[in-house]
Amino acid sequence: MNTQAEPQTLRAEALLFDNDGTLISSMESVTRCWTRWAGEYGITARDFARVELHGRPAAEIVADLLPAERVAAAVARIEELEVSDVAGGVVALPGTLDLLASLPPERWAVVTSATRRLAEARLDEVGIRPKTLIAADDITRGKPDPEPFLLAARTLGVEPARCVVFEDAPAGLAAGRAAGMTTVALTTTHRAAELSADVLVKDLSEVSAQATAGGVAIVRRA
């Protein structure tokens, strides 16, 4: 992991961003909705403690907590709760809007574990409208599997090795590494000691980017 403070430059053809905890924060909304959902389905704090939560699709989390015959309805219910709670429950994290505004639309994608409906609602709440969005609906295996990031690279027409992944969760960083991509970790939701990445930043306010003839030059500012 690189934790040095001096400026450094990465060069890539595409930037792949996780959404929650990387571009935006919906933690207050997530806590409210999952707490209500847990009460409705009889899920305890101990139940939640035994499964990995952050950075994984809701369908996989629910499947770890409930019998198979209850999963479909339970997944639909948590999506309903979260979509209805978007207004006022989502904010852009520091640096997000400035960084995205500096990038050509064809050079970046959002790769999220949320469903497309929920991801678009949250992004729209803060004025982010990506040209390319890879959501839980588009894949068969979620993070930490590399499938979401590999699909994003194919969609953008870029080799995986020429992509840089921005993530706040261990599962997402593991997915990026497994895809053969450079990884940048944000300490927005986890401690630095919990994150394994090529570059470590506090949030996207520590990152700037400039379009080049061959892609994007990304600078981690001191």
C-alpha positions as CSV (number, residue, x, y, z in Angstrom):
1,M,0.0,0.0,0.0
2,N,1.3,3.4,-0.8
3,T,0.7,5.9,1.9
4,Q,3.3,8.5,1.0
5,A,2.2,12.2,0.9
6,E,4.2,13.4,-2.1
7,P,2.3,14.0,-5.4
8,Q,2.2,11.0,-7.7
9,T,0.7,10.5,-11.1
10,L,-1.2,7.5,-12.5
11,R,-2.0,7.1,-16.2
12,A,-5.0,5.2,-17.4
13,E,-7.5,4.9,-20.2
14,A,-10.5,4.6,-17.9
15,L,-11.5,5.4,-14.3
16,L,-14.0,3.1,-12.6
17,F,-15.7,4.4,-9.5
18,D,-17.6,2.6,-6.9
19,N,-20.7,4.7,-5.8
20,D,-21.6,4.5,-2.2
21,G,-18.7,5.6,0.0
22,T,-16.7,6.7,-3.0
23,L,-18.7,9.2,-5.0
24,I,-21.6,9.7,-2.6
25,S,-22.6,9.0,1.0
26,S,-25.9,7.4,1.7
27,M,-25.0,5.9,5.1
28,E,-27.7,7.6,7.1
29,S,-30.3,6.4,4.6
30,V,-28.8,2.9,4.5
31,T,-28.8,2.6,8.3
32,R,-32.4,3.8,8.5
33,C,-33.6,1.4,5.7
34,W,-31.8,-1.7,6.8
35,T,-32.8,-1.2,10.4
36,R,-36.4,-1.0,9.4
37,W,-36.0,-4.0,7.1
38,A,-34.3,-6.1,9.8
39,G,-37.2,-5.4,12.1
40,E,-39.7,-6.5,9.5
41,Y,-37.8,-9.8,8.9
42,G,-36.7,-10.6,12.4
43,I,-33.0,-10.1,11.7
44,T,-30.8,-9.3,14.7
45,A,-27.6,-7.4,15.1
46,R,-25.9,-10.8,15.7
47,D,-27.2,-12.0,12.4
48,F,-25.7,-9.0,10.6
49,A,-22.4,-9.4,12.4
50,R,-21.8,-12.8,10.8
51,V,-22.0,-11.6,7.2
52,E,-20.0,-9.2,5.1
53,L,-22.1,-6.2,4.3
54,H,-20.4,-3.2,2.8
55,G,-19.7,-3.2,-1.0
56,R,-21.8,-6.3,-1.7
57,P,-25.1,-6.6,-3.6
58,A,-28.2,-6.5,-1.4
59,A,-29.3,-9.8,-3.0
60,E,-26.2,-11.6,-1.7
61,I,-26.5,-10.1,1.7
62,V,-30.2,-11.1,2.0
63,A,-29.3,-14.6,0.7
64,D,-26.9,-14.9,3.6
65,L,-29.5,-13.9,6.1
66,L,-32.8,-15.6,5.0
67,P,-34.0,-18.9,3.6
68,A,-34.0,-19.1,-0.2
69,E,-37.8,-19.0,-0.5
70,R,-37.9,-15.6,1.3
71,V,-35.0,-13.9,-0.6
72,A,-36.8,-12.5,-3.7
73,A,-39.5,-10.7,-1.7
74,A,-37.0,-9.4,0.9
75,V,-34.7,-8.0,-1.8
76,A,-37.6,-6.2,-3.4
77,R,-38.6,-4.8,0.0
78,I,-35.1,-3.4,0.8
79,E,-34.9,-1.8,-2.6
80,E,-38.3,-0.2,-2.1
81,L,-37.3,1.2,1.2
82,E,-34.0,2.6,-0.1
83,V,-35.4,4.2,-3.2
84,S,-38.1,5.9,-1.2
85,D,-35.5,7.2,1.2
86,V,-33.2,8.8,-1.4
87,A,-34.5,12.4,-1.2
88,G,-32.4,14.2,1.4
89,G,-30.6,11.0,2.3
90,V,-27.7,11.2,-0.2
91,V,-24.9,13.7,-0.5
92,A,-21.9,13.9,-2.8
93,L,-18.6,13.3,-1.0
94,P,-15.8,15.9,-1.1
95,G,-14.1,16.2,-4.5
96,T,-16.6,14.0,-6.3
97,L,-18.3,16.6,-8.5
98,D,-15.2,18.5,-9.4
99,L,-13.3,15.3,-10.4
100,L,-16.1,13.9,-12.5
101,A,-16.6,17.3,-14.3
102,S,-12.9,17.2,-15.3
103,L,-13.3,13.8,-17.1
104,P,-14.5,13.0,-20.6
105,P,-17.8,11.0,-20.2
106,E,-16.4,8.1,-22.2
107,R,-13.4,7.8,-19.9
108,W,-15.2,6.8,-16.7
109,A,-17.9,4.5,-15.3
110,V,-19.8,3.9,-12.1
111,V,-19.5,0.3,-10.9
112,T,-21.9,-0.3,-8.0
113,S,-23.3,-3.2,-6.0
114,A,-26.7,-1.5,-5.9
115,T,-29.5,-2.2,-8.4
116,R,-29.7,0.1,-11.4
117,R,-33.0,1.6,-10.1
118,L,-31.4,2.5,-6.7
119,A,-28.1,3.6,-8.1
120,E,-29.7,5.9,-10.7
121,A,-31.9,7.4,-8.0
122,R,-29.0,8.1,-5.7
123,L,-26.8,9.5,-8.4
124,D,-29.6,11.7,-9.8
125,E,-30.1,13.1,-6.3
126,V,-26.6,14.7,-6.4
127,G,-26.6,15.5,-10.1
128,I,-24.4,12.7,-11.4
129,R,-25.4,11.1,-14.7
130,P,-22.8,8.7,-15.9
131,K,-22.7,7.6,-19.5
132,T,-21.7,4.1,-18.3
133,L,-23.2,2.5,-15.2
134,I,-22.6,-1.2,-14.2
135,A,-25.1,-2.2,-11.5
136,A,-26.1,-5.4,-9.7
137,D,-28.7,-6.2,-12.4
138,D,-25.9,-6.5,-15.0
139,I,-23.8,-9.2,-13.4
140,T,-24.0,-12.7,-12.0
141,R,-21.3,-12.4,-9.3
142,G,-20.8,-9.3,-7.2
143,K,-17.7,-7.8,-5.6
144,P,-15.2,-9.2,-4.5
145,D,-15.5,-11.1,-7.7
146,P,-13.9,-9.1,-10.6
147,E,-16.9,-9.5,-12.9
148,P,-18.4,-6.0,-12.4
149,F,-15.1,-4.2,-13.1
150,L,-14.2,-6.5,-16.1
151,L,-17.7,-5.8,-17.6
152,A,-17.1,-2.0,-17.1
153,A,-13.8,-2.3,-18.9
154,R,-15.3,-4.2,-21.8
155,T,-18.2,-1.7,-22.1
156,L,-15.7,1.2,-22.3
157,G,-13.5,-0.8,-24.7
158,V,-10.4,-0.6,-22.5
159,E,-8.0,-3.3,-21.4
160,P,-8.3,-4.1,-17.6
161,A,-4.7,-3.2,-17.0
162,R,-5.4,0.3,-18.3
163,C,-8.1,0.9,-15.7
164,V,-7.9,2.6,-12.3
165,V,-10.5,1.5,-9.7
166,F,-11.6,3.9,-6.9
167,E,-13.1,2.1,-4.0
168,D,-13.8,2.5,-0.2
169,A,-14.6,-1.2,0.7
170,P,-12.3,-4.2,1.0
171,A,-14.6,-6.2,-1.2
172,G,-14.4,-3.7,-4.0
173,L,-10.7,-3.4,-3.8
174,A,-10.3,-7.1,-3.9
175,A,-12.5,-7.1,-7.0
176,G,-10.3,-4.5,-8.6
177,R,-7.1,-6.4,-7.8
178,A,-8.6,-9.6,-9.2
179,A,-9.4,-7.8,-12.4
180,G,-5.8,-6.8,-12.8
181,M,-6.5,-3.1,-12.3
182,T,-4.7,-0.4,-10.4
183,T,-6.6,0.4,-7.2
184,V,-7.1,3.6,-5.2
185,A,-8.6,3.3,-1.7
186,L,-10.6,6.0,0.0
187,T,-10.7,6.0,3.8
188,T,-14.3,7.3,3.8
189,T,-15.8,4.2,5.5
190,H,-12.9,2.0,6.6
191,R,-9.6,2.6,8.4
192,A,-6.5,2.7,6.3
193,A,-5.3,-0.5,8.0
194,E,-8.3,-2.4,6.6
195,L,-7.6,-1.3,3.0
196,S,-5.1,-2.9,0.6
197,A,-4.5,-0.8,-2.5
198,D,-1.8,0.8,-4.7
199,V,-2.7,4.3,-3.6
200,L,-4.5,5.5,-0.4
201,V,-6.4,8.8,-0.2
202,K,-8.8,10.4,2.3
203,D,-11.4,11.1,-0.4
204,L,-11.6,12.4,-4.0
205,S,-10.7,15.9,-2.9
206,E,-7.1,14.6,-2.9
207,V,-7.3,13.6,-6.5
208,S,-7.3,15.6,-9.7
209,A,-7.4,14.4,-13.3
210,Q,-6.6,15.8,-16.8
211,A,-7.6,14.3,-20.1
212,T,-4.7,13.4,-22.3
213,A,-4.4,12.1,-25.9
214,G,-4.2,8.6,-24.7
215,G,-6.5,8.7,-21.7
216,V,-6.4,10.4,-18.3
217,A,-3.5,11.5,-16.0
218,I,-4.6,11.2,-12.4
219,V,-2.7,13.1,-9.8
220,R,-2.7,12.3,-6.1
221,R,-2.1,15.7,-4.5
222,A,0.1,16.1,-1.4
